[in-house]
Amino acid sequence: MDAKSIKWIGHAGFFIECGPLILAIDPFRVESKPEKLADIVLVTHPHFDHCSREDIIKVAKRDATIIAPKGCIEGDAGLRVEISKPGFKKDFEGLSIEAVPAYNTKPERLSYHPRSNGWVGYVVGYNGARLYHAGDTDAIPEMAALGEIEYALLPIGGTYTMDVEEAIGAAKTIGARHTVPMHYKNLLGKEGSKAVESKFRSEVEGALIMPEIQKPTYSF
């Protein structure tokens, strides 16, 4: 797993190539069907900008496995769905997936992602490297126990998740070799996004600002 194998769709969406397997996480507003369809789709929680059935169908193989918390997309007869929650683990041909907690702690955000909902981020392991997609979350104590992480994908947009200052602190707690900010352009606009990218890059060792693989969107 290296930076070339990680593609930012935009917002919290990513494609990750792990050898023969293609993984998609929270695909949203995907402009066109990708050349390589996903074998596995990970969904962090039911909000429309993370659990989009239209986008899941667009990016996934017909026999793909969809892993998502309860309340996202189970019961859809056209999809093979497994229910995740914190502690969920599954292996696929040398690829390991573990669901970890994702929730808000700030009083002004508690209603958006309550811990009691059991929504998740994911740790993906492949070929000795581990990637952490935080989902929609604040800085939480569980981040200190993630272990060695090669790539951490962290929300920095504020309002519903950590803002850039909190994300900088979380990045330092996690100590990943590379940290990729996400979940901000739709919320902050073009100039606001440039400002938080600059701040994040200047204060986080190993910060990696990824370009989207499609035209950036700055609003919902």
C-alpha positions as CSV (number, residue, x, y, z in Angstrom):
1,M,0.0,0.0,0.0
2,D,1.4,3.4,-1.0
3,A,0.1,6.8,-1.9
4,K,-0.4,5.9,-5.5
5,S,-2.8,3.2,-4.5
6,I,-5.0,5.6,-2.6
7,K,-7.4,7.8,-4.6
8,W,-9.5,10.6,-3.1
9,I,-12.9,10.7,-4.7
10,G,-13.8,13.8,-2.7
11,H,-15.4,14.5,0.7
12,A,-14.9,11.3,2.7
13,G,-14.7,9.0,-0.3
14,F,-11.7,7.0,-1.4
15,F,-10.6,4.1,-3.7
16,I,-7.8,2.0,-2.3
17,E,-6.0,-0.6,-4.5
18,C,-4.7,-3.6,-2.4
19,G,-3.1,-5.9,-4.9
20,P,-5.9,-7.7,-6.8
21,L,-8.6,-6.1,-4.6
22,I,-10.3,-2.7,-5.0
23,L,-11.7,-1.1,-1.9
24,A,-14.1,1.9,-1.9
25,I,-14.9,3.8,1.3
26,D,-17.9,6.2,1.6
27,P,-18.3,6.8,-2.2
28,F,-20.3,10.0,-2.8
29,R,-21.0,12.1,-5.9
30,V,-19.0,9.8,-8.1
31,E,-19.0,11.4,-11.5
32,S,-18.6,8.4,-13.6
33,K,-18.2,4.6,-13.3
34,P,-14.6,3.8,-12.5
35,E,-12.6,1.5,-14.8
36,K,-11.8,-0.8,-11.9
37,L,-14.9,-1.7,-9.8
38,A,-14.7,-2.3,-6.1
39,D,-14.7,-5.8,-4.6
40,I,-15.4,-4.3,-1.2
41,V,-17.3,-1.1,-0.2
42,L,-16.9,0.2,3.4
43,V,-19.6,2.6,4.7
44,T,-18.9,4.5,8.0
45,H,-22.5,5.6,8.9
46,P,-25.9,6.2,7.4
47,H,-25.7,10.0,6.5
48,F,-26.5,10.7,2.9
49,D,-23.0,12.0,2.1
50,H,-21.4,8.7,3.3
51,C,-24.0,6.0,2.5
52,S,-25.2,6.7,-1.0
53,R,-26.9,3.7,-2.6
54,E,-26.6,5.3,-6.1
55,D,-22.8,5.7,-5.7
56,I,-22.3,2.3,-4.1
57,I,-24.0,0.7,-7.1
58,K,-21.9,2.8,-9.5
59,V,-18.5,1.8,-8.0
60,A,-19.1,-1.8,-6.9
61,K,-18.9,-5.1,-8.7
62,R,-22.2,-7.0,-8.8
63,D,-20.9,-9.5,-6.3
64,A,-19.1,-7.0,-4.1
65,T,-19.3,-7.2,-0.3
66,I,-20.7,-4.1,1.3
67,I,-19.7,-3.6,5.0
68,A,-21.8,-1.0,6.8
69,P,-23.2,-0.3,10.3
70,K,-26.9,-1.1,11.0
71,G,-29.3,1.4,9.5
72,C,-27.2,2.1,6.4
73,I,-28.2,-0.3,3.6
74,E,-29.1,-3.7,5.0
75,G,-32.2,-5.3,3.6
76,D,-31.5,-4.2,0.1
77,A,-32.0,-7.4,-1.9
78,G,-29.6,-6.3,-4.6
79,L,-26.6,-6.0,-2.4
80,R,-24.5,-8.4,-0.3
81,V,-24.3,-6.6,3.0
82,E,-22.5,-7.4,6.2
83,I,-23.2,-5.3,9.3
84,S,-20.3,-3.7,11.1
85,K,-19.9,-2.1,14.5
86,P,-16.9,-1.3,16.6
87,G,-14.8,-4.5,16.9
88,F,-16.0,-6.0,13.7
89,K,-13.2,-7.8,11.8
90,K,-13.0,-9.6,8.5
91,D,-10.3,-10.9,6.2
92,F,-10.2,-11.0,2.4
93,E,-7.3,-12.7,0.6
94,G,-4.6,-11.0,2.6
95,L,-6.6,-7.9,3.3
96,S,-7.8,-7.3,6.9
97,I,-10.6,-4.9,7.9
98,E,-11.4,-3.8,11.4
99,A,-14.2,-1.4,12.4
100,V,-13.3,1.1,15.1
101,P,-15.4,3.7,17.0
102,A,-16.3,7.1,15.4
103,Y,-18.3,9.6,17.4
104,N,-18.6,13.2,18.6
105,T,-17.6,14.4,22.0
106,K,-18.0,18.1,21.7
107,P,-21.3,19.3,23.2
108,E,-22.3,21.2,20.1
109,R,-21.9,18.1,17.9
110,L,-23.2,15.3,20.1
111,S,-26.5,15.0,18.2
112,Y,-24.7,14.4,14.8
113,H,-22.8,11.2,15.6
114,P,-23.7,9.9,19.0
115,R,-21.4,7.2,20.4
116,S,-24.5,5.1,21.2
117,N,-25.2,4.7,17.5
118,G,-22.2,2.4,17.0
119,W,-21.0,4.1,13.9
120,V,-17.4,3.5,12.7
121,G,-14.2,4.2,11.1
122,Y,-12.1,1.5,9.6
123,V,-8.5,0.2,9.8
124,V,-7.5,-1.6,6.6
125,G,-4.3,-3.8,6.7
126,Y,-2.6,-5.0,3.6
127,N,1.0,-6.2,2.9
128,G,2.3,-5.1,6.3
129,A,0.8,-1.5,6.1
130,R,-2.3,-0.2,7.9
131,L,-4.6,2.6,6.8
132,Y,-7.1,4.3,9.1
133,H,-10.2,6.0,7.8
134,A,-11.6,7.9,10.7
135,G,-15.2,8.3,9.5
136,D,-17.1,11.3,11.0
137,T,-15.6,11.8,14.4
138,D,-14.1,14.1,16.9
139,A,-10.7,13.4,18.4
140,I,-11.5,10.4,20.6
141,P,-9.4,8.4,23.2
142,E,-9.5,5.3,21.0
143,M,-7.2,7.0,18.5
144,A,-4.3,6.5,20.9
145,A,-4.7,2.7,20.7
146,L,-4.7,2.3,17.0
147,G,-1.1,1.1,16.8
148,E,1.2,1.7,13.9
149,I,-0.6,3.4,11.0
150,E,0.9,4.2,7.6
151,Y,-1.9,6.4,6.3
152,A,-4.5,8.2,8.5
153,L,-7.5,9.8,6.7
154,L,-8.9,12.4,9.0
155,P,-11.9,14.8,8.7
156,I,-10.9,18.5,9.3
157,G,-13.9,20.5,8.2
158,G,-15.5,21.2,11.6
159,T,-19.3,21.6,12.1
160,Y,-20.0,17.9,12.1
161,T,-16.5,16.6,12.9
162,M,-13.1,17.7,14.1
163,D,-12.0,21.1,12.9
164,V,-8.5,21.6,11.7
165,E,-7.1,22.4,15.1
166,E,-8.6,19.3,16.7
167,A,-7.5,17.2,13.7
168,I,-3.9,18.4,14.1
169,G,-4.0,17.2,17.7
170,A,-5.5,13.9,16.6
171,A,-2.9,13.5,13.9
172,K,-0.2,13.9,16.5
173,T,-1.8,11.4,18.8
174,I,-2.1,8.8,16.1
175,G,1.4,9.4,14.8
176,A,0.8,8.0,11.3
177,R,3.6,8.1,8.8
178,H,1.3,10.0,6.4
179,T,-1.9,11.9,7.3
180,V,-4.5,12.9,4.7
181,P,-7.1,15.5,5.5
182,M,-10.7,14.9,4.2
183,H,-14.3,16.0,4.7
184,Y,-13.8,19.8,4.4
185,K,-14.1,21.2,0.9
186,N,-17.9,20.9,0.8
187,L,-18.1,22.7,4.1
188,L,-15.4,25.4,3.9
189,G,-15.5,26.5,0.3
190,K,-12.4,27.1,-1.9
191,E,-10.6,29.7,0.1
192,G,-11.4,28.2,3.4
193,S,-10.1,24.9,2.1
194,K,-6.9,26.4,1.0
195,A,-6.4,27.9,4.5
196,V,-6.9,24.7,6.4
197,E,-4.7,22.8,4.0
198,S,-1.9,25.2,4.6
199,K,-2.3,25.1,8.4
200,F,-2.5,21.3,8.4
201,R,0.5,20.9,6.2
202,S,2.6,23.3,8.3
203,E,1.7,21.6,11.7
204,V,1.5,17.9,10.9
205,E,4.6,15.9,10.1
206,G,3.9,13.7,7.1
207,A,0.8,15.7,6.1
208,L,-0.3,14.6,2.6
209,I,-2.8,16.9,0.7
210,M,-4.3,14.7,-2.0
211,P,-6.0,16.0,-5.1
212,E,-9.4,14.6,-5.9
213,I,-9.6,12.3,-8.9
214,Q,-12.6,14.4,-10.2
215,K,-13.5,18.0,-10.1
216,P,-13.6,19.3,-6.5
217,T,-17.0,20.3,-5.1
218,Y,-17.3,23.1,-2.6
219,S,-20.9,22.8,-1.5
220,F,-23.6,20.2,-1.1
